[in-house]
């Protein structure tokens, strides 16, 4: 989007919806309404012709042809940011919208101020452009596969061996382990992002993070299910955008279940590492996760598989994993349970204190493959 007032083309399904969309744009001082259409064909024609910065759509997942329309617009008007206004706030509707390329999902009670804030987020995200850091998501296909240890170790190698300035965000909001794996007891966490949201900027964001090592900082999860309920998608989006503006690399540890935090990270991630173990249960969970990524519109080159604990007793060989999942793993990490258990119990990164272990060497090799271009970053 340009630095001038963003131009908005709107599409409504109902008369009342059209009135509300017009009110949203009128309530955003920095937005210009190019047109308001109720016919899908005319809306699509104008979108392709005018190439506006924003496409504001009354979204109903049950409306015939809406998925196809948004899919065509995503390809035909790639510079436009899709904003949905909807009555349906179910997780299924939101996931479908995200898969179709929707960047902001506004509830029916949203007013002009909410739309203006959404535009500000879109403008800020676009303005950062090539100056943004790189976001790497790490997600276990199920609990207990070692995703958090991998996220920490990759961030550690990138910062301590490759010279990148790295931020870690623990987005497993109800039960994150990154602080424990570093033997850190932070006094602030992601919950303070929500509490300080209205005045959150880069300086305040920095104060919420804790040093894990020189050039490596952590924003911890609250680790509490009740506190996690206070953290919404907009809070996570702002935290991620501020981190990406300041750090060459941002590594996020994601829960195995998809939630608002995951969606915000996936929207910004250059690459998502899905971590599994070579067991029947691990492969079934990996199949579900890969299907979910496809449903969310993640391209094949944006998702990679990492097999952990290769060679453990009664585990499947790597070739069988590739055959079942129809995907060659990006990395196969050897089973090194004694080292990883000792590291977790001591709160010491395995790649720092056990650098000669087979697992640490494999992770170091993976980190160099992933981050070789990040050492000269911010």
VOPAGU-2260 file (C-alpha; in pm, 1 decimal, decimal comma):
REM VOPAGU-2260
SITE   aa  ch    i         X         Y         Z
SITE  UNK   A    0       0,0       0,0       0,0
SITE  UNK   A    1     120,9     351,7     -74,1
SITE  UNK   A    2     200,6     627,3     171,0
SITE  UNK   A    3    -105,7     819,9      44,2
SITE  UNK   A    4    -457,1     760,2     172,2
SITE  UNK   A    5    -540,7     392,8     105,4
SITE  UNK   A    6    -808,1     339,2    -157,4
SITE  UNK   A    7   -1087,6      99,6     -63,5
SITE  UNK   A    8   -1318,6     -94,8    -291,2
SITE  UNK   A    9   -1608,1    -256,4    -103,6
SITE  UNK   A   10   -1834,3    -552,8    -176,2
SITE  UNK   A   11   -2155,5    -619,0      17,5
SITE  UNK   A   12   -2398,4    -910,8      19,0
SITE  UNK   A   13   -2686,5    -736,1     194,7
SITE  UNK   A   14   -2827,0    -382,8     205,0
SITE  UNK   A   15   -2751,7    -351,4     575,8
SITE  UNK   A   16   -2404,1    -482,7     510,8
SITE  UNK   A   17   -2347,0    -215,3     249,0
SITE  UNK   A   18   -2450,0      54,5     494,3
SITE  UNK   A   19   -2211,6     -79,8     757,8
SITE  UNK   A   20   -1919,5    -102,7     514,0
SITE  UNK   A   21   -1980,0     256,8     407,0
SITE  UNK   A   22   -1978,5     360,6     774,3
SITE  UNK   A   23   -1652,6     174,9     835,9
SITE  UNK   A   24   -1474,3     358,2     557,4
SITE  UNK   A   25   -1627,1     692,0     655,5
SITE  UNK   A   26   -1499,5     639,6    1009,7
SITE  UNK   A   27   -1141,0     589,6     892,3
SITE  UNK   A   28   -1000,3     937,5     813,1
SITE  UNK   A   29    -715,8     803,7     598,3
SITE  UNK   A   30    -930,0     590,8     367,7
SITE  UNK   A   31   -1089,6     677,7      35,7
SITE  UNK   A   32   -1390,3     479,7     -86,4
SITE  UNK   A   33   -1352,2     403,8    -456,8
SITE  UNK   A   34   -1681,3     222,5    -490,4
SITE  UNK   A   35   -1943,6       1,9    -328,6
SITE  UNK   A   36   -2055,0    -301,5    -528,1
SITE  UNK   A   37   -2317,2    -569,4    -466,8
SITE  UNK   A   38   -2259,8    -768,5    -785,7
SITE  UNK   A   39   -1961,6   -1003,6    -766,6
SITE  UNK   A   40   -1880,2    -967,6   -1136,6
SITE  UNK   A   41   -1867,5    -587,6   -1121,2
SITE  UNK   A   42   -1667,8    -592,1    -797,5
SITE  UNK   A   43   -1411,7    -826,5    -952,0
SITE  UNK   A   44   -1392,6    -620,2   -1273,4
SITE  UNK   A   45   -1326,5    -297,9   -1081,1
SITE  UNK   A   46   -1075,2    -465,9    -850,4
SITE  UNK   A   47    -872,3    -590,1   -1146,9
SITE  UNK   A   48    -898,0    -256,7   -1325,3
SITE  UNK   A   49    -836,8     -17,4   -1035,5
SITE  UNK   A   50    -598,2    -232,9    -828,0
SITE  UNK   A   51    -695,3     -66,0    -496,1
SITE  UNK   A   52    -489,1    -103,9    -181,9
SITE  UNK   A   53    -779,8    -251,0      16,9
SITE  UNK   A   54   -1067,1    -482,3     -74,6
SITE  UNK   A   55   -1333,6    -464,2     199,4
SITE  UNK   A   56   -1574,0    -757,4     177,9
SITE  UNK   A   57   -1889,1    -856,9     361,9
SITE  UNK   A   58   -1789,9   -1218,2     426,1
SITE  UNK   A   59   -2027,3   -1511,4     463,1
SITE  UNK   A   60   -1862,5   -1855,0     429,0
SITE  UNK   A   61   -2196,3   -2002,4     316,5
SITE  UNK   A   62   -2237,0   -1756,9      29,4
SITE  UNK   A   63   -2213,3   -1938,9    -303,2
SITE  UNK   A   64   -1901,0   -1845,9    -496,7
SITE  UNK   A   65   -1734,7   -1634,2    -224,8
SITE  UNK   A   66   -1431,9   -1865,2    -194,9
SITE  UNK   A   67   -1377,0   -1869,8    -569,4
SITE  UNK   A   68   -1415,1   -1490,9    -590,8
SITE  UNK   A   69   -1159,1   -1419,4    -320,6
SITE  UNK   A   70    -922,8   -1676,9    -468,9
SITE  UNK   A   71    -933,8   -1501,8    -806,5
SITE  UNK   A   72    -884,0   -1160,8    -645,4
SITE  UNK   A   73    -583,9   -1285,8    -451,8
SITE  UNK   A   74    -420,1   -1376,4    -783,2
SITE  UNK   A   75    -552,1   -1087,9    -993,3
SITE  UNK   A   76    -501,5    -805,0    -742,6
SITE  UNK   A   77    -194,9    -919,3    -544,3
SITE  UNK   A   78    -117,2    -574,4    -401,1
SITE  UNK   A   79    -461,3    -544,7    -242,9
SITE  UNK   A   80    -509,9    -632,6     123,2
SITE  UNK   A   81    -829,6    -829,1     185,8
SITE  UNK   A   82   -1034,5    -715,7     486,8
SITE  UNK   A   83   -1342,0    -914,6     586,7
SITE  UNK   A   84   -1642,1    -783,1     781,9
SITE  UNK   A   85   -1854,6   -1069,0     913,0
SITE  UNK   A   86   -2126,1   -1182,1    1150,7
SITE  UNK   A   87   -1982,1   -1533,1    1167,1
SITE  UNK   A   88   -1698,4   -1543,8    1422,0
SITE  UNK   A   89   -1657,0   -1921,4    1436,2
SITE  UNK   A   90   -1305,1   -2061,3    1414,7
SITE  UNK   A   91   -1403,8   -2243,9    1094,7
SITE  UNK   A   92   -1513,0   -1920,2     925,7
SITE  UNK   A   93   -1197,9   -1736,2    1035,2
SITE  UNK   A   94    -971,8   -2019,8     917,8
SITE  UNK   A   95   -1143,5   -2025,1     580,3
SITE  UNK   A   96   -1101,7   -1648,4     546,3
SITE  UNK   A   97    -731,5   -1670,0     635,5
SITE  UNK   A   98    -684,4   -1948,5     382,5
SITE  UNK   A   99    -840,5   -1724,9     117,8
SITE  UNK   A  100    -594,3   -1447,8     192,8
SITE  UNK   A  101    -791,5   -1226,6     431,8
SITE  UNK   A  102    -549,6   -1012,0     633,9
SITE  UNK   A  103    -795,9    -856,7     881,1
SITE  UNK   A  104   -1122,3   -1012,5    1008,5
SITE  UNK   A  105   -1359,4    -755,9    1157,8
SITE  UNK   A  106   -1664,9    -857,5    1364,3
SITE  UNK   A  107   -2006,1    -715,8    1276,6
SITE  UNK   A  108   -1996,0    -472,4    1571,3
SITE  UNK   A  109   -1668,7    -315,4    1450,8
SITE  UNK   A  110   -1680,6      60,3    1398,6
SITE  UNK   A  111   -1480,5     307,2    1192,6
SITE  UNK   A  112   -1208,7     325,1    1458,4
SITE  UNK   A  113   -1157,6     -52,1    1440,1
SITE  UNK   A  114   -1131,9     -32,8    1062,1
SITE  UNK   A  115    -884,4     255,2    1091,8
SITE  UNK   A  116    -669,2      47,0    1328,5
SITE  UNK   A  117    -678,3    -242,2    1083,4
SITE  UNK   A  118    -560,6      -9,1     806,9
SITE  UNK   A  119    -277,9     116,1    1027,4
SITE  UNK   A  120    -158,2    -240,2    1086,4
SITE  UNK   A  121    -169,7    -313,7     714,5
SITE  UNK   A  122      13,4       9,5     631,7
SITE  UNK   A  123     280,4     -57,1     894,8
SITE  UNK   A  124     332,4    -411,5     773,0
SITE  UNK   A  125     369,3    -300,0     411,1
SITE  UNK   A  126     586,3       0,9     494,2
SITE  UNK   A  127     841,7    -222,7     666,0
SITE  UNK   A  128     868,0    -417,8     340,1
SITE  UNK   A  129    1217,5    -552,1     273,5
SITE  UNK   A  130    1341,8    -399,3     599,0
SITE  UNK   A  131    1161,7    -665,3     797,4
SITE  UNK   A  132    1346,1    -950,9     955,8
SITE  UNK   A  133    1274,7   -1312,9     877,5
SITE  UNK   A  134    1019,3   -1507,1    1079,7
SITE  UNK   A  135    1067,4   -1880,5    1135,1
SITE  UNK   A  136     782,7   -2077,6    1290,6
SITE  UNK   A  137     849,6   -2404,3    1473,3
SITE  UNK   A  138     548,6   -2622,7    1549,2
SITE  UNK   A  139     527,0   -2972,2    1689,3
SITE  UNK   A  140     266,2   -3186,2    1516,7
SITE  UNK   A  141     173,6   -3304,2    1865,0
SITE  UNK   A  142     301,0   -3248,7    2215,0
SITE  UNK   A  143     630,6   -3395,8    2327,5
SITE  UNK   A  144     814,3   -3420,0    1993,6
SITE  UNK   A  145    1088,8   -3173,2    2091,4
SITE  UNK   A  146     975,7   -2864,9    1898,4
SITE  UNK   A  147    1063,6   -2620,4    2178,1
SITE  UNK   A  148    1416,4   -2761,4    2216,2
SITE  UNK   A  149    1463,1   -2728,7    1841,7
SITE  UNK   A  150    1330,3   -2369,5    1830,9
SITE  UNK   A  151    1562,6   -2267,0    2113,7
SITE  UNK   A  152    1864,4   -2441,3    1962,3
SITE  UNK   A  153    1812,1   -2292,1    1616,1
SITE  UNK   A  154    1781,5   -1943,9    1765,4
SITE  UNK   A  155    2092,3   -2005,7    1975,7
SITE  UNK   A  156    2308,1   -2113,9    1680,5
SITE  UNK   A  157    2182,4   -1824,8    1465,3
SITE  UNK   A  158    2271,9   -1568,3    1731,7
SITE  UNK   A  159    2586,0   -1715,4    1887,0
SITE  UNK   A  160    2752,8   -1884,7    1589,4
SITE  UNK   A  161    2618,0   -1696,3    1287,2
SITE  UNK   A  162    2607,4   -1348,3    1438,0
SITE  UNK   A  163    2240,1   -1271,8    1373,5
SITE  UNK   A  164    2037,9   -1054,6    1608,6
SITE  UNK   A  165    1757,7   -1289,1    1714,3
SITE  UNK   A  166    1429,8   -1262,2    1903,3
SITE  UNK   A  167    1240,3   -1563,7    2034,5
SITE  UNK   A  168     866,4   -1541,7    2099,0
SITE  UNK   A  169     699,0   -1821,0    2291,3
SITE  UNK   A  170     351,0   -1836,3    2141,8
SITE  UNK   A  171     247,5   -2152,9    2321,6
SITE  UNK   A  172      57,9   -1914,3    2543,3
SITE  UNK   A  173     -93,6   -2162,0    2788,7
SITE  UNK   A  174     208,9   -2383,4    2841,5
SITE  UNK   A  175     526,8   -2251,9    2678,3
SITE  UNK   A  176     861,4   -2395,8    2789,0
SITE  UNK   A  177    1126,8   -2166,4    2641,1
SITE  UNK   A  178    1191,7   -1978,8    2966,2
SITE  UNK   A  179    1226,1   -2307,0    3158,1
SITE  UNK   A  180    1460,1   -2449,3    2895,4
SITE  UNK   A  181    1682,3   -2144,7    2958,1
SITE  UNK   A  182    1641,3   -2157,3    3338,1
SITE  UNK   A  183    1494,4   -1806,4    3328,9
SITE  UNK   A  184    1212,5   -1671,1    3543,9
SITE  UNK   A  185    1094,4   -1363,5    3354,1
SITE  UNK   A  186     881,2   -1106,9    3531,5
SITE  UNK   A  187     708,7   -1004,7    3208,1
SITE  UNK   A  188     554,0   -1205,2    2928,4
SITE  UNK   A  189     316,0   -1197,0    2633,4
SITE  UNK   A  190      31,8   -1108,5    2869,3
SITE  UNK   A  191     192,1    -766,2    2920,1
SITE  UNK   A  192     168,8    -708,2    2544,6
SITE  UNK   A  193    -207,8    -725,4    2589,0
SITE  UNK   A  194    -205,3    -506,5    2899,8
SITE  UNK   A  195      14,8    -239,5    2737,6
SITE  UNK   A  196    -129,1    -276,5    2388,0
SITE  UNK   A  197    -250,5      83,0    2342,7
SITE  UNK   A  198      95,2     228,6    2405,1
SITE  UNK   A  199     308,0     -60,1    2281,7
SITE  UNK   A  200     603,3      51,9    2070,0
SITE  UNK   A  201     953,4     -78,2    2003,3
SITE  UNK   A  202    1093,3      60,0    2328,9
SITE  UNK   A  203     817,8     -86,3    2542,9
SITE  UNK   A  204     837,7    -412,9    2350,7
SITE  UNK   A  205    1208,8    -427,6    2428,8
SITE  UNK   A  206    1136,9    -381,8    2799,4
SITE  UNK   A  207     908,3    -686,5    2796,0
SITE  UNK   A  208    1183,9    -912,9    2666,3
SITE  UNK   A  209    1467,1   -1074,4    2860,2
SITE  UNK   A  210    1825,5   -1147,1    2756,1
SITE  UNK   A  211    1896,1   -1514,7    2692,7
SITE  UNK   A  212    2246,9   -1452,3    2555,0
SITE  UNK   A  213    2427,2   -1169,3    2374,9
SITE  UNK   A  214    2218,7   -1090,9    2068,3
SITE  UNK   A  215    1937,3   -1324,5    2173,3
SITE  UNK   A  216    1622,5   -1207,1    2351,4
SITE  UNK   A  217    1308,6   -1384,6    2464,2
SITE  UNK   A  218     947,7   -1276,4    2501,4
SITE  UNK   A  219     810,5   -1549,8    2724,7
SITE  UNK   A  220     465,1   -1701,0    2728,5
SITE  UNK   A  221     253,6   -1648,2    3040,3
SITE  UNK   A  222     237,3   -2026,0    3076,9
SITE  UNK   A  223    -107,4   -1993,1    3228,7
SITE  UNK   A  224    -431,7   -2084,5    3055,0
SITE  UNK   A  225    -631,6   -1810,3    3227,8
SITE  UNK   A  226    -380,5   -1537,3    3143,1
SITE  UNK   A  227    -352,7   -1670,4    2788,5
SITE  UNK   A  228    -722,3   -1597,2    2734,0
SITE  UNK   A  229    -645,6   -1224,3    2759,1
SITE  UNK   A  230    -408,3   -1235,9    2460,6
SITE  UNK   A  231    -585,6   -1179,8    2128,9
SITE  UNK   A  232    -474,8   -1202,2    1769,4
SITE  UNK   A  233    -420,5    -826,1    1737,4
SITE  UNK   A  234    -183,5    -832,6    2037,6
SITE  UNK   A  235      27,4   -1107,1    1881,6
SITE  UNK   A  236      28,3    -935,6    1541,1
SITE  UNK   A  237     164,7    -613,4    1686,7
SITE  UNK   A  238     430,2    -795,2    1891,5
SITE  UNK   A  239     545,6    -986,6    1583,6
SITE  UNK   A  240     557,0    -676,1    1364,6
SITE  UNK   A  241     760,0    -484,6    1622,4
SITE  UNK   A  242    1001,9    -776,0    1659,5
SITE  UNK   A  243    1040,6    -814,0    1283,7
SITE  UNK   A  244    1122,3    -443,2    1254,1
SITE  UNK   A  245    1406,2    -474,1    1506,8
SITE  UNK   A  246    1559,4    -820,7    1461,2
SITE  UNK   A  247    1716,5    -998,6    1165,3
SITE  UNK   A  248    1554,1   -1323,7    1274,0
SITE  UNK   A  249    1243,9   -1394,2    1480,7
SITE  UNK   A  250    1190,3   -1754,7    1592,5
SITE  UNK   A  251     844,1   -1838,6    1724,8
SITE  UNK   A  252     761,3   -2154,4    1916,9
SITE  UNK   A  253     403,1   -2248,4    1827,3
SITE  UNK   A  254     157,7   -2484,1    1996,4
SITE  UNK   A  255      45,2   -2796,1    1811,3
SITE  UNK   A  256    -310,4   -2660,7    1802,4
SITE  UNK   A  257    -397,4   -2367,6    1578,3
SITE  UNK   A  258    -518,8   -2054,1    1754,4
SITE  UNK   A  259    -511,6   -1678,2    1700,0
SITE  UNK   A  260    -142,6   -1660,1    1787,6
SITE  UNK   A  261     -56,8   -1933,1    1537,2
SITE  UNK   A  262    -254,6   -1764,6    1260,1
SITE  UNK   A  263     -77,8   -1433,2    1319,4
SITE  UNK   A  264     260,5   -1605,4    1301,8
SITE  UNK   A  265     174,5   -1816,0     998,3
SITE  UNK   A  266      65,8   -1504,2     810,8
SITE  UNK   A  267     414,9   -1359,4     858,8
SITE  UNK   A  268     635,8   -1670,7     857,3
SITE  UNK   A  269     877,6   -1719,1     571,4
SITE  UNK   A  270     904,7   -2084,4     671,8
SITE  UNK   A  271     719,9   -2315,7     909,0
SITE  UNK   A  272     906,6   -2616,3    1045,6
SITE  UNK   A  273     673,0   -2901,5    1137,7
SITE  UNK   A  274     845,2   -3124,8    1391,4
SITE  UNK   A  275     744,4   -3488,7    1423,1
SITE  UNK   A  276     882,7   -3815,6    1551,5
SITE  UNK   A  277     908,0   -4134,6    1341,7
SITE  UNK   A  278     619,9   -4320,2    1505,9
SITE  UNK   A  279     276,5   -4417,3    1382,8
SITE  UNK   A  280     114,7   -4154,1    1605,9
SITE  UNK   A  281     369,9   -3896,7    1497,4
SITE  UNK   A  282     301,8   -3959,2    1129,4
SITE  UNK   A  283     -75,0   -3940,7    1174,4
SITE  UNK   A  284     -36,1   -3608,8    1353,5
SITE  UNK   A  285     200,5   -3488,7    1080,4
SITE  UNK   A  286     -56,5   -3575,7     812,7
SITE  UNK   A  287    -317,4   -3367,2     995,2
SITE  UNK   A  288     -77,0   -3075,1    1032,5
SITE  UNK   A  289      24,8   -3083,5     666,7
SITE  UNK   A  290    -339,7   -3088,7     560,7
SITE  UNK   A  291    -410,0   -2793,7     789,9
SITE  UNK   A  292    -123,2   -2599,6     633,0
SITE  UNK   A  293    -265,6   -2665,3     288,9
SITE  UNK   A  294    -609,1   -2549,0     403,7
SITE  UNK   A  295    -452,7   -2229,1     535,4
SITE  UNK   A  296    -300,9   -2159,5     196,9
SITE  UNK   A  297      61,3   -2229,4     289,1
SITE  UNK   A  298     263,1   -2309,2     -23,6
SITE  UNK   A  299     482,8   -2620,5     -34,3
SITE  UNK   A  300     802,6   -2417,6     -12,0
SITE  UNK   A  301     671,2   -2242,1     300,4
SITE  UNK   A  302     642,7   -2562,9     505,2
SITE  UNK   A  303     921,1   -2809,7     584,9
SITE  UNK   A  304     927,6   -3131,3     785,9
SITE  UNK   A  305    1183,6   -3206,5    1056,8
SITE  UNK   A  306    1198,6   -3561,7    1192,0
SITE  UNK   A  307    1328,9   -3576,9    1548,2
SITE  UNK   A  308    1450,9   -3883,5    1745,2
SITE  UNK   A  309    1551,9   -4079,9    1438,5
SITE  UNK   A  310    1695,7   -4416,9    1533,7
SITE  UNK   A  311    1512,2   -4453,8    1863,1
SITE  UNK   A  312    1395,0   -4804,6    1947,8
SITE  UNK   A  313    1079,5   -4918,9    1765,2
SITE  UNK   A  314    1068,4   -4601,6    1554,7
SITE  UNK   A  315    1014,6   -4606,6    1180,5
SITE  UNK   A  316    1303,1   -4544,6     936,6
SITE  UNK   A  317    1329,7   -4207,2     765,1
SITE  UNK   A  318    1244,7   -4360,1     425,2
SITE  UNK   A  319     914,3   -4486,2     564,4
SITE  UNK   A  320     835,6   -4138,1     699,7
SITE  UNK   A  321     894,2   -3985,0     355,4
SITE  UNK   A  322     685,3   -4256,4     187,9
SITE  UNK   A  323     385,9   -4218,5     419,0
SITE  UNK   A  324     385,0   -3838,1     419,2
SITE  UNK   A  325     483,9   -3806,7      51,3
SITE  UNK   A  326     735,8   -3545,7     160,7
SITE  UNK   A  327    1111,1   -3562,3     204,6
SITE  UNK   A  328    1216,5   -3425,7     544,9
SITE  UNK   A  329    1427,2   -3111,6     544,6
SITE  UNK   A  330    1624,9   -3259,3     833,3
SITE  UNK   A  331    1643,4   -3586,6    1023,1
SITE  UNK   A  332    1772,5   -3535,7    1376,4
SITE  UNK   A  333    1919,4   -3835,7    1559,7
SITE  UNK   A  334    1780,5   -3967,6    1884,7
SITE  UNK   A  335    1982,6   -3820,6    2170,6
SITE  UNK   A  336    1736,8   -3846,2    2457,1
SITE  UNK   A  337    1994,7   -3845,7    2737,0
SITE  UNK   A  338    2148,3   -3516,9    2624,4
SITE  UNK   A  339    1812,7   -3348,9    2565,1
SITE  UNK   A  340    1676,6   -3466,4    2899,1
SITE  UNK   A  341    1985,7   -3342,0    3080,9
SITE  UNK   A  342    1964,7   -3008,6    2899,8
SITE  UNK   A  343    1594,6   -2963,4    2981,0
SITE  UNK   A  344    1643,9   -3054,6    3347,7
SITE  UNK   A  345    1936,1   -2814,5    3382,3
SITE  UNK   A  346    1786,3   -2530,5    3179,3
SITE  UNK   A  347    2089,6   -2525,7    2950,6
SITE  UNK   A  348    2073,5   -2516,0    2569,7
SITE  UNK   A  349    2207,4   -2848,2    2434,5
SITE  UNK   A  350    2388,2   -2678,1    2145,5
SITE  UNK   A  351    2581,7   -2467,8    2398,0
SITE  UNK   A  352    2670,9   -2720,9    2665,9
SITE  UNK   A  353    2667,8   -3039,8    2458,9
SITE  UNK   A  354    2791,5   -2910,6    2119,6
SITE  UNK   A  355    2957,8   -3239,8    2025,4
SITE  UNK   A  356    2646,3   -3450,2    2064,5
SITE  UNK   A  357    2503,6   -3590,7    1742,8
SITE  UNK   A  358    2180,5   -3399,4    1791,6
SITE  UNK   A  359    2354,2   -3064,9    1846,2
SITE  UNK   A  360    2574,5   -3113,2    1540,6
SITE  UNK   A  361    2271,0   -3193,4    1326,9
SITE  UNK   A  362    2086,5   -2884,8    1453,3
SITE  UNK   A  363    2390,9   -2665,3    1389,6
SITE  UNK   A  364    2404,1   -2792,7    1031,7
SITE  UNK   A  365    2031,9   -2721,1     986,3
SITE  UNK   A  366    2070,3   -2370,8    1129,3
SITE  UNK   A  367    2351,0   -2289,3     887,9
SITE  UNK   A  368    2138,6   -2408,2     596,3
SITE  UNK   A  369    1843,9   -2196,4     710,1
SITE  UNK   A  370    2017,1   -1879,6     828,9
SITE  UNK   A  371    2339,9   -1842,7     632,0
SITE  UNK   A  372    2214,3   -1507,3     500,0
SITE  UNK   A  373    2102,2   -1360,2     834,9
SITE  UNK   A  374    2436,3   -1290,5     996,6
SITE  UNK   A  375    2466,1    -938,6     857,9
SITE  UNK   A  376    2114,7    -839,6     964,6
SITE  UNK   A  377    1992,4    -588,3    1217,4
